[in-house]
């Protein structure tokens, strides 16, 4: 999935800040339910940057979830009805999130730029 510049920044902001607190109940989830959960978490994280940033929550959350599933942060199994179910793996998730943040150029730029990076960047991207 290709993200816009704003969606990429929403994803990076969530990954660098609130994603570390993600801790869903230890049960199996269908993919669609996980999308709703992560989309909501992303929307809450970026709401302070306005409506345009919040609208990006679904695309950014989906990209984040897909990346974490690919890295094994959710165990995947096929159910009896032909669908996949996913279960959160906290230790793998932490390592995958750390690797994601270390590799993301926006997260690295924010770490180097200081406290005002996110507010200034979102103000520019959402005007």
Order of alpha helices (4+ residues) and beta strands (2+ residues): alpha-beta-alpha-alpha-alpha-beta-beta-alpha-alpha-alpha
